[in-house]
Amino acid sequence: MTRIVFGLMSAADRVDTIDQLAESLLPARVIVHQDHHRLARRHFDAPNVHLVPNPGATGRESRDPAGGVLRMLEHALEHFQFDLLITLAPTCLPIRPLAELVDYLEGHPADAYTDLVMLDDDPEALAEFAAEMFYPAGSLRQRAMLKLRDFALSSGFDRIGRQGLSIARPKRRDWRWRAGQHLARAALEGKTAGHPFGPALRPAVGAPWFGATRPVLERMLEIGRDGRMLAHYRRCRSVDENFFATVIANMHCRVEPMLHFTDDPDPSGRAHDLDASGLARARASGKFFAHRFGDDPRDPVRLAALAAIERDHVRSRAGRMPATMSAMLAEITRSVDARHALRHVDTGAESVTN
């Protein structure tokens, strides 16, 4: 059976929200990196919560955007035995029983479970992320690329959800869009930007969450300790999930789709809390976790999700009952038939003897 632990990054999230999430994952261990720089150390009541000692600063304002996650991964590898680590956000919850997740993992073995997009294969994603992936944060070139992106989409665009990301899709691929693509491609190829990417290290962007085996996590730490690739992400202030997406994409390992559901963003590209209809979509998605529940244990949608899992447990137990009872009845029937046949044989034998 696949041994699972969960990794969680927390800053200003409510303690009781994280406790509720952790308790819903029992008996699995939940390893929490609690950013003490943003909020004082707090106590968690859930028995399966384990705090990472000496946590680092997190968030976009941090000079080490992926450092907190790497600390959490390193601590997990050193202190826990597991086959797969799955990262979650404090506002995630399971939407299917963990027993179903274990069955799924057994039937879909992989080195990583994540959704990612290769920028050199996707023109829309390249236009969306070129500024933050290739140029130093706040630099003149980055500001110019952001202005160019807006100009390239000035004929109108729609926001679409793809691989857990919000990406602008132009309504018209006119000369402005083509000009923007030309300059974004020049940045990708290193003609207007200095970065470590190329044929041997293809840039990728991805969703914030992943599941990964120990060898994949060890490779993440190895690249993080080397520092050269991570230094680029620090300069660009790119979000840490893009670092991990790029590492996984270039490992050439077995990758299965992400285990998490993310609802489509609103037209502005902003994520929103799950409502009842969003929960229904999450439950129908076939995923095992959903993101953007309200940060309140009493939130009705959170409670509905947990109640649905409990109903799944009951239904699963009830579903197994008829099969068990059928087997018992079949065994009893065979036993009764066998005894009846023996009596027939005995009676027949006596009549022949007589």
C-alpha positions as CSV (number, residue, x, y, z in Angstrom):
1,M,0.0,0.0,0.0
2,T,1.2,3.5,-0.9
3,R,2.4,5.4,2.2
4,I,1.3,9.0,2.0
5,V,2.2,12.2,3.9
6,F,1.0,15.7,3.3
7,G,2.9,18.9,3.2
8,L,1.4,22.2,4.0
9,M,2.6,25.8,3.8
10,S,0.9,28.2,6.3
11,A,1.3,31.9,7.1
12,A,-1.7,33.8,8.3
13,D,-4.3,31.0,8.0
14,R,-6.6,30.1,10.9
15,V,-5.4,27.3,13.2
16,D,-8.9,25.7,13.4
17,T,-9.1,25.6,9.6
18,I,-5.8,23.7,9.4
19,D,-6.8,21.4,12.3
20,Q,-10.0,20.6,10.4
21,L,-8.1,19.8,7.3
22,A,-5.5,17.7,9.2
23,E,-8.2,15.7,11.0
24,S,-9.9,15.0,7.7
25,L,-6.6,13.4,6.5
26,L,-6.2,11.0,9.5
27,P,-4.3,8.8,10.0
28,A,-1.9,10.3,7.5
29,R,0.8,12.7,8.8
30,V,0.5,16.4,7.9
31,I,3.8,18.3,7.9
32,V,3.2,22.0,8.4
33,H,5.7,24.8,7.6
34,Q,4.4,27.7,9.7
35,D,5.9,31.0,8.8
36,H,6.7,32.6,12.2
37,H,7.9,35.7,10.4
38,R,4.4,36.6,9.4
39,L,2.5,35.3,12.5
40,A,3.6,34.1,15.9
41,R,4.0,30.4,16.5
42,R,0.7,28.7,17.2
43,H,-0.5,25.4,18.6
44,F,-2.4,22.9,16.6
45,D,-4.8,20.4,18.2
46,A,-4.9,17.8,15.4
47,P,-2.9,14.8,16.5
48,N,-1.3,14.2,13.1
49,V,0.1,17.7,12.6
50,H,3.9,18.0,12.7
51,L,5.6,21.4,12.6
52,V,8.8,22.0,10.7
53,P,11.4,23.5,13.0
54,N,13.2,26.7,12.1
55,P,10.8,27.7,9.3
56,G,11.8,30.3,6.8
57,A,9.9,33.4,5.5
58,T,7.5,32.7,2.7
59,G,5.3,34.7,0.3
60,R,6.0,36.9,-2.7
61,E,7.8,39.4,-0.6
62,S,10.4,36.8,0.5
63,R,13.8,36.8,-1.1
64,D,13.7,33.0,-1.1
65,P,10.3,32.1,-2.7
66,A,10.8,28.4,-2.8
67,G,12.9,28.1,0.4
68,G,10.0,27.3,2.7
69,V,8.8,24.5,0.6
70,L,12.3,23.1,0.2
71,R,12.7,23.2,4.0
72,M,9.5,21.3,4.4
73,L,10.5,18.7,1.8
74,E,13.9,18.2,3.4
75,H,12.4,17.8,6.8
76,A,9.9,15.2,5.5
77,L,12.6,13.2,3.8
78,E,14.8,13.1,6.9
79,H,12.2,12.3,9.5
80,F,9.4,10.3,7.9
81,Q,9.0,7.1,5.9
82,F,6.7,7.5,2.9
83,D,6.2,6.7,-0.7
84,L,4.4,9.9,-1.8
85,L,4.2,13.4,-0.5
86,I,1.2,15.5,-1.5
87,T,1.3,19.3,-1.1
88,L,-1.9,21.1,0.0
89,A,-3.0,24.6,0.8
90,P,-4.6,25.4,4.1
91,T,-7.9,26.1,2.3
92,C,-7.8,22.6,0.6
93,L,-10.0,19.7,1.7
94,P,-10.3,16.1,0.5
95,I,-13.4,15.5,-1.6
96,R,-13.2,11.7,-1.8
97,P,-12.2,9.1,0.9
98,L,-8.4,8.6,1.2
99,A,-9.0,4.8,0.7
100,E,-10.1,5.7,-2.9
101,L,-6.9,7.8,-3.3
102,V,-4.8,4.8,-2.3
103,D,-6.6,2.6,-4.8
104,Y,-6.1,5.2,-7.5
105,L,-2.4,5.5,-6.8
106,E,-2.0,1.8,-7.0
107,G,-3.7,1.7,-10.4
108,H,-1.9,4.8,-11.7
109,P,1.7,4.6,-10.5
110,A,3.8,7.6,-11.3
111,D,6.8,9.6,-10.1
112,A,4.8,12.8,-9.9
113,Y,1.2,13.9,-10.0
114,T,0.9,17.5,-11.3
115,D,-0.4,19.7,-14.0
116,L,2.1,21.8,-16.0
117,V,2.5,23.7,-19.2
118,M,5.8,23.9,-21.2
119,L,6.2,27.5,-22.3
120,D,8.0,26.6,-25.5
121,D,5.0,24.6,-26.6
122,D,2.2,27.0,-25.6
123,P,2.0,30.5,-27.2
124,E,-0.8,31.7,-24.9
125,A,1.1,30.5,-21.7
126,L,4.3,32.0,-23.1
127,A,2.6,35.4,-23.5
128,E,1.1,35.2,-20.0
129,F,4.3,34.2,-18.1
130,A,7.2,35.6,-20.1
131,A,7.6,38.7,-18.0
132,E,7.8,37.0,-14.7
133,M,9.8,33.9,-15.9
134,F,12.6,35.6,-17.8
135,Y,13.2,39.1,-16.5
136,P,14.4,40.4,-13.1
137,A,11.5,41.7,-10.9
138,G,10.9,45.4,-11.2
139,S,13.4,45.8,-14.0
140,L,12.7,48.1,-17.0
141,R,12.7,45.1,-19.3
142,Q,10.1,43.3,-17.2
143,R,7.9,46.4,-17.0
144,A,8.2,46.8,-20.8
145,M,7.2,43.2,-21.3
146,L,4.2,43.5,-19.1
147,K,3.1,46.6,-21.1
148,L,3.7,44.6,-24.3
149,R,1.5,41.8,-23.0
150,D,-1.3,44.2,-22.3
151,F,-0.9,45.7,-25.8
152,A,-0.9,42.3,-27.5
153,L,-4.3,41.5,-25.8
154,S,-5.8,44.9,-26.3
155,S,-8.2,43.6,-29.0
156,G,-9.9,41.6,-26.2
157,F,-9.3,38.3,-24.4
158,D,-11.0,35.7,-22.3
159,R,-9.6,34.1,-19.2
160,I,-9.4,30.3,-19.4
161,G,-8.4,27.7,-16.8
162,R,-5.7,25.3,-18.1
163,Q,-3.7,22.9,-16.0
164,G,-4.6,24.7,-12.8
165,L,-3.5,28.1,-14.3
166,S,-5.4,31.2,-15.4
167,I,-4.3,32.1,-18.9
168,A,-5.5,34.9,-21.2
169,R,-6.7,33.8,-24.6
170,P,-6.9,36.5,-27.3
171,K,-10.2,37.0,-29.1
172,R,-8.3,38.0,-32.2
173,R,-4.7,37.0,-33.2
174,D,-4.1,40.2,-35.0
175,W,-0.8,42.0,-35.7
176,R,-0.6,43.1,-32.0
177,W,-0.8,39.5,-30.8
178,R,1.8,38.4,-33.4
179,A,4.2,41.2,-32.4
180,G,3.8,40.2,-28.7
181,Q,4.5,36.6,-29.6
182,H,7.6,37.6,-31.6
183,L,9.1,39.4,-28.6
184,A,8.1,36.8,-26.0
185,R,9.7,34.1,-28.2
186,A,12.9,36.3,-28.4
187,A,12.9,36.4,-24.5
188,L,12.4,32.6,-24.4
189,E,15.4,32.1,-26.7
190,G,17.6,34.3,-24.6
191,K,17.9,37.1,-27.2
192,T,16.5,39.8,-24.9
193,A,16.7,38.1,-21.5
194,G,19.4,36.3,-19.5
195,H,18.1,33.1,-18.0
196,P,19.2,29.4,-17.6
197,F,16.6,28.0,-20.0
198,G,17.3,26.2,-23.3
199,P,16.9,22.8,-24.9
200,A,18.4,21.1,-21.9
201,L,16.3,23.0,-19.4
202,R,12.9,23.8,-20.7
203,P,10.8,26.4,-18.7
204,A,7.5,25.2,-17.4
205,V,4.7,26.7,-15.3
206,G,2.3,24.7,-13.2
207,A,-0.3,24.5,-10.5
208,P,0.7,25.2,-6.9
209,W,0.3,21.6,-5.8
210,F,1.9,18.4,-6.6
211,G,2.4,14.8,-5.4
212,A,5.9,13.4,-5.7
213,T,7.9,10.3,-4.8
214,R,11.1,10.4,-2.7
215,P,13.5,10.4,-5.7
216,V,11.7,13.4,-7.3
217,L,11.8,15.3,-4.0
218,E,15.5,14.4,-3.5
219,R,16.1,15.9,-7.0
220,M,14.3,19.0,-6.1
221,L,16.5,19.5,-3.1
222,E,19.6,18.7,-5.1
223,I,18.8,21.5,-7.6
224,G,17.8,23.8,-4.8
225,R,21.1,23.3,-3.0
226,D,23.0,23.9,-6.3
227,G,21.5,27.4,-6.3
228,R,22.0,28.4,-9.9
229,M,18.5,27.8,-11.1
230,L,16.9,28.9,-7.9
231,A,18.9,32.1,-8.0
232,H,17.2,33.0,-11.3
233,Y,13.8,32.5,-9.7
234,R,14.8,34.7,-6.8
235,R,15.8,37.5,-9.2
236,C,12.6,37.2,-11.1
237,R,10.4,36.8,-8.0
238,S,8.6,34.1,-9.9
239,V,6.2,32.1,-7.8
240,D,7.7,29.0,-6.3
241,E,5.3,26.6,-8.1
242,N,7.0,27.5,-11.4
243,F,10.3,26.3,-10.0
244,F,8.9,22.9,-9.0
245,A,7.0,22.6,-12.3
246,T,10.3,23.2,-14.2
247,V,12.2,20.7,-12.1
248,I,9.5,18.0,-12.6
249,A,9.1,18.7,-16.3
250,N,12.8,18.3,-17.0
251,M,13.3,15.0,-15.0
252,H,11.7,13.0,-17.8
253,C,9.8,10.9,-15.2
254,R,6.4,9.4,-15.2
255,V,3.9,12.2,-14.6
256,E,0.1,11.7,-14.0
257,P,-2.5,14.5,-13.8
258,M,-2.8,16.6,-10.6
259,L,-4.8,15.1,-7.8
260,H,-6.4,18.5,-7.0
261,F,-9.4,20.3,-8.4
262,T,-9.2,24.0,-9.0
263,D,-12.3,25.9,-10.2
264,D,-12.1,28.1,-13.2
265,P,-11.2,31.7,-12.4
266,D,-13.5,34.6,-12.8
267,P,-13.3,36.8,-15.9
268,S,-10.6,39.0,-14.2
269,G,-8.4,35.9,-13.6
270,R,-8.9,36.0,-9.8
271,A,-9.6,32.8,-8.0
272,H,-12.7,32.7,-5.8
273,D,-14.0,30.6,-2.9
274,L,-15.9,27.4,-3.8
275,D,-19.6,27.7,-3.6
276,A,-22.1,24.8,-3.7
277,S,-22.0,24.6,-7.5
278,G,-18.2,24.6,-7.3
279,L,-18.2,21.8,-4.9
280,A,-20.5,19.8,-7.2
281,R,-18.1,20.4,-10.0
282,A,-15.2,19.3,-7.8
283,R,-17.0,16.1,-6.7
284,A,-17.7,15.3,-10.4
285,S,-14.2,15.9,-11.5
286,G,-12.7,12.7,-10.3
287,K,-10.1,14.6,-8.3
288,F,-9.3,13.8,-4.6
289,F,-8.8,17.3,-3.2
290,A,-10.3,20.7,-3.9
291,H,-8.8,24.2,-3.4
292,R,-10.3,27.5,-2.2
293,F,-12.7,26.5,0.5
294,G,-13.5,29.3,2.8
295,D,-11.0,29.9,5.7
296,D,-13.6,29.1,8.3
297,P,-14.3,25.6,9.7
298,R,-18.0,26.5,10.0
299,D,-18.2,27.5,6.3
300,P,-21.3,25.6,4.9
301,V,-19.4,24.4,1.8
302,R,-16.6,23.0,3.9
303,L,-19.1,21.2,6.1
304,A,-20.9,19.9,3.0
305,A,-17.7,18.5,1.6
306,L,-16.8,16.7,4.8
307,A,-20.4,15.3,5.1
308,A,-20.2,14.0,1.5
309,I,-17.0,12.1,2.3
310,E,-18.7,10.6,5.4
311,R,-21.6,9.5,3.2
312,D,-19.1,8.0,0.8
313,H,-17.6,6.0,3.7
314,V,-21.0,4.7,4.7
315,R,-22.0,3.9,1.1
316,S,-18.7,2.1,0.7
317,R,-19.3,0.0,3.8
318,A,-22.9,-0.7,2.8
319,G,-21.7,-1.6,-0.7
320,R,-19.4,-4.2,0.6
321,M,-22.1,-5.6,2.9
322,P,-24.2,-7.3,0.2
323,A,-21.1,-8.9,-1.3
324,T,-20.1,-10.2,2.1
325,M,-23.6,-11.4,2.9
326,S,-23.9,-13.0,-0.5
327,A,-20.7,-14.9,0.1
328,M,-21.9,-16.1,3.5
329,L,-25.3,-17.2,2.1
330,A,-23.6,-19.0,-0.8
331,E,-21.4,-20.8,1.7
332,I,-24.4,-21.7,3.9
333,T,-26.3,-22.9,0.8
334,R,-23.3,-25.1,-0.3
335,S,-23.1,-26.5,3.2
336,V,-26.8,-27.3,3.4
337,D,-26.8,-28.8,-0.1
338,A,-23.7,-30.9,0.8
339,R,-25.4,-32.2,4.0
340,H,-28.6,-32.9,2.1
341,A,-26.6,-34.8,-0.6
342,L,-24.9,-36.9,2.1
343,R,-28.2,-37.8,3.7
344,H,-29.4,-38.9,0.2
345,V,-26.3,-41.1,-0.2
346,D,-26.7,-42.6,3.3
347,T,-30.4,-43.3,2.6
348,G,-29.7,-44.8,-0.8
349,A,-26.9,-47.0,0.6
350,E,-29.2,-48.3,3.3
351,S,-31.9,-49.2,0.9
352,V,-29.5,-51.0,-1.4
353,T,-28.2,-53.0,1.6
354,N,-31.6,-54.0,2.6
